[in-house]
């Protein structure tokens, strides 16, 4: 799922890098600006290295899909799971595989920490992680990290989780000026101009900066991948059918390297941290996707119902956290009264002239900006990565709803959930 880029010129010059910024300024005799392209996840490429040292592509082969059970399952520490789709069996298998996913990622020579927003996903990761660290006698406390503006929903929820599980909890409080000042650094690190990715990345970038400067935690666990896998986005409530919801879940997983994994990977790597994401464990992912579509959809107005239900009797988390409604990271770090996206838009409204936005489609014909916020991010992206707008095939937006903004707080279901 992690992004990868390559350059392969017609005359056999090859360059590969995990970040495009390592390739865009390569000097090559045949081309001053070689074409930098994303390399598709789950693929490998057969290359012919000629005696002259030049390289030619032979074929690109897809070798793995997130739906496939990994070949290394035979070497797994978990024995063969019970088969069948009765609810108790499924819930037990989910717990076993998720705990196994966390356990596999405990190998580390550096101190382990965990991002903790107080939402379901990061809270489950933190709770299981701390339990397993105790089981194998890791002799230092688990450091958990939350970020937000003063009294933001995420800070308050994360505080409850940390108290419940007994972690050494750190809170990073930032203000709007600090967030706005980080925008250009964040876009440079991300290599994207996607609106919601940038909004959410600012908080993650700042908390990663804090971890690097103020603590000795380096191996950082996080909850990415769960929303895509377990249908956590609020718009899944509007899915026309379980089958269409399942298809959307698979599409989101396929595009993770463009959005949430891009955010998580780049914002942590920018500060020398090593990210680990148990929800994207191949065995856990393939099992969850093998379940009947009707089991995976939101129920009783609650998204990720099956995942929550699976841990209901575990006492890992307080009930109000286990059943806390979905809150997008870029929204939860600000107050309920004024969202982070509103703060950004108020600032950017003064930075982008109306006339510039009117002519945006002429200047940027591919993925033309429709708002001042989008235009502002695009300008910064083009400053650093001019001519590479095709790295982002489309903006992230919710489906099945009339949405003009990617924020969950603009959706009716969010409003009704927070008012109840």
Residue pairs with C-beta under 8 A, 6 or more apart in sequence:
1 41
1 225
1 256
1 257
1 261
1 280
2 18
2 41
2 257
2 261
2 265
3 18
3 19
3 38
3 191
3 257
3 258
3 261
3 262
3 265
3 266
4 16
4 17
4 18
4 38
4 39
4 41
5 16
5 17
5 18
5 19
5 20
5 22
5 23
5 36
5 37
5 38
5 39
6 14
6 15
6 16
6 17
6 23
6 36
6 37
6 39
6 45
7 13
7 14
7 15
7 16
7 23
7 26
7 34
7 35
7 36
7 37
8 14
8 15
8 55
8 57
9 28
9 30
9 31
9 34
9 35
10 30
11 29
11 30
11 54
12 50
12 52
12 53
12 54
12 55
12 56
13 28
13 30
13 34
13 54
13 55
14 47
14 55
15 22
15 23
15 26
15 34
16 39
17 23
19 191
19 266
20 36
20 191
20 385
20 388
20 391
21 188
21 191
21 384
21 385
23 34
23 36
24 33
24 36
24 385
24 388
26 34
28 34
33 387
36 388
38 257
38 391
39 45
40 60
40 62
41 254
41 256
41 257
42 62
42 63
42 64
42 65
42 66
43 60
43 61
43 62
43 63
44 60
44 61
44 63
45 57
45 58
45 59
45 60
45 61
46 57
46 58
46 59
46 60
46 61
47 55
47 56
47 57
47 58
48 55
48 56
48 57
48 58
49 55
50 56
64 70
64 282
66 250
66 253
66 254
66 282
66 285
66 286
66 289
67 250
67 285
67 286
67 289
67 290
68 282
68 286
69 282
69 283
69 286
69 287
70 282
70 283
70 286
72 282
73 283
76 100
76 283
77 100
77 103
77 104
78 96
78 97
78 100
78 283
81 93
81 96
81 97
81 287
82 89
82 92
82 93
83 89
85 291
85 292
85 295
87 295
87 309
90 291
90 295
90 306
90 310
91 306
91 309
91 310
92 310
93 287
94 287
94 288
94 306
94 307
94 310
95 310
95 311
95 314
97 281
97 283
97 284
97 287
98 124
98 128
98 278
98 279
98 281
98 284
99 128
99 132
100 281
100 283
100 284
101 278
101 279
101 281
101 283
101 284
102 125
102 128
102 129
102 132
102 221
102 278
103 132
104 281
105 221
105 276
105 278
105 281
106 112
106 129
106 132
106 133
106 136
106 138
108 218
108 219
108 274
110 216
110 217
110 218
110 219
110 274
111 140
111 143
111 215
111 216
111 217
111 218
111 219
112 129
112 133
112 138
112 142
112 217
112 219
112 220
112 221
113 142
113 143
113 144
113 145
113 211
113 215
113 217
113 218
113 219
113 220
113 221
114 122
114 125
114 126
114 129
114 142
114 143
114 144
114 145
114 167
114 220
114 221
114 222
115 122
115 144
115 145
115 146
115 204
115 207
115 220
115 221
115 222
115 223
116 122
116 123
116 126
116 144
116 145
116 146
116 158
116 161
116 162
116 167
116 169
117 123
117 146
117 154
117 157
117 158
117 223
117 327
117 329
117 332
117 333
118 146
118 153
118 154
118 155
118 156
118 157
118 158
118 159
118 160
118 161
118 321
118 324
118 332
119 154
119 157
119 223
119 324
119 326
119 327
119 329
119 332
120 223
120 226
120 232
120 304
120 307
120 308
120 321
120 322
120 324
120 326
121 223
121 224
121 226
121 227
121 232
121 279
122 158
122 222
122 223
123 157
123 158
123 161
123 223
123 317
123 321
123 322
124 223
124 307
124 311
124 316
124 317
125 221
125 222
125 223
125 278
125 279
126 142
126 144
126 161
126 162
126 165
126 167
126 221
127 161
127 164
127 165
127 316
127 317
128 278
128 316
129 142
129 221
130 142
130 165
130 166
130 167
131 316
133 142
141 167
141 168
142 165
142 167
142 168
143 167
143 168
143 169
143 170
143 215
143 217
144 158
144 161
144 162
144 167
144 168
144 169
144 170
145 169
145 170
145 172
145 207
145 210
145 211
145 217
146 154
146 155
146 158
146 159
146 162
146 169
146 170
146 171
146 172
146 207
147 154
147 155
147 171
147 172
147 173
147 174
147 203
147 204
147 206
147 207
147 210
147 333
148 154
148 155
148 171
148 172
148 173
148 174
148 203
148 332
148 333
148 334
149 155
149 173
149 174
149 175
149 176
149 333
149 334
149 335
149 340
150 173
150 335
151 335
152 332
152 333
152 334
152 335
153 327
153 332
153 335
153 336
154 327
154 329
154 332
154 333
155 171
155 173
157 321
157 324
157 332
158 169
158 171
159 169
159 171
160 318
160 320
160 321
161 317
161 318
161 321
162 169
163 169
164 317
164 318
164 321
165 316
165 317
170 210
170 211
170 214
170 215
172 206
172 207
172 210
174 203
174 206
176 343
176 347
178 206
179 202
179 203
179 206
179 340
179 343
179 344
180 343
180 344
180 347
182 202
182 205
182 206
183 198
183 202
183 377
183 380
184 380
185 205
185 270
186 198
186 201
186 202
186 205
186 267
187 193
187 198
187 377
187 380
187 381
187 384
188 380
188 384
189 201
189 205
189 266
189 267
189 269
189 270
190 197
190 198
190 201
190 262
190 263
190 266
190 267
191 262
191 266
191 381
191 384
191 385
191 388
191 391
192 198
192 258
192 262
192 381
192 391
192 392
193 367
193 374
193 377
193 378
193 380
193 381
193 389
193 392
194 258
194 259
194 377
194 392
194 395
194 396
195 371
195 373
195 374
195 377
195 395
195 396
195 405
195 406
196 259
196 328
196 330
196 395
196 396
196 406
196 407
197 259
197 260
197 262
197 263
197 396
198 377
199 330
199 340
199 341
199 344
199 407
200 260
200 263
200 328
200 329
200 330
201 263
201 266
201 267
202 330
202 340
203 329
203 330
203 333
203 340
204 263
204 264
204 267
204 268
204 329
205 267
205 270
205 271
208 220
208 267
208 268
208 270
208 271
208 273
209 271
211 217
211 220
211 271
211 273
212 271
212 272
212 273
217 273
218 272
218 273
218 274
219 273
219 274
219 276
220 268
220 273
220 274
220 275
220 276
221 276
221 277
221 278
222 264
222 268
222 275
222 276
222 277
223 277
223 279
224 256
224 260
224 261
224 263
224 264
224 277
224 279
224 280
225 253
225 256
225 260
225 261
225 277
225 279
225 280
225 285
226 232
226 279
226 304
226 307
227 233
227 252
227 260
227 304
227 326
228 249
228 252
228 253
228 256
228 260
229 249
229 253
229 279
229 280
229 285
229 288
229 289
230 249
230 279
230 288
230 296
230 304
230 306
230 307
231 239
231 245
231 248
231 249
231 296
231 297
231 298
231 303
231 304
232 303
232 304
232 326
233 252
233 303
233 326
233 398
233 408
234 303
234 326
234 398
234 408
234 411
234 413
234 414
234 417
235 398
235 399
235 400
235 401
235 403
235 411
235 413
236 245
236 248
236 297
236 298
236 303
237 298
237 301
237 303
237 413
238 399
238 400
238 401
238 413
239 245
239 248
239 297
239 400
240 400
242 292
242 293
242 294
242 296
242 297
243 293
245 293
245 296
245 297
246 289
246 293
246 296
248 399
249 289
249 296
250 289
253 285
256 262
256 280
258 392
258 393
258 396
259 396
261 277
261 280
264 275
264 277
265 275
268 274
268 275
269 275
278 284
279 285
288 296
291 306
295 306
296 306
297 305
298 304
298 305
299 305
299 306
301 413
301 417
302 308
302 323
302 325
303 325
303 326
304 326
308 322
308 323
311 317
311 322
312 322
316 322
325 414
325 417
325 418
326 408
327 408
328 407
328 408
328 409
330 340
330 341
330 407
331 339
331 340
331 341
331 407
331 408
331 409
333 340
334 340
334 343
336 418
339 407
339 409
341 373
341 405
341 407
341 409
344 373
345 371
345 372
345 373
348 372
348 373
348 376
349 372
351 372
351 376
352 372
352 375
352 376
356 375
357 369
357 371
357 372
357 375
360 368
360 369
360 370
360 375
360 378
361 368
364 378
364 382
364 389
366 389
366 390
367 389
367 392
367 394
367 395
369 375
369 377
369 378
370 404
371 405
374 395
378 389
381 389
382 389
385 391
395 406
396 406
397 403
397 406
398 406
398 408
398 411
401 411
401 412
403 410
403 411
404 410
408 414
409 415
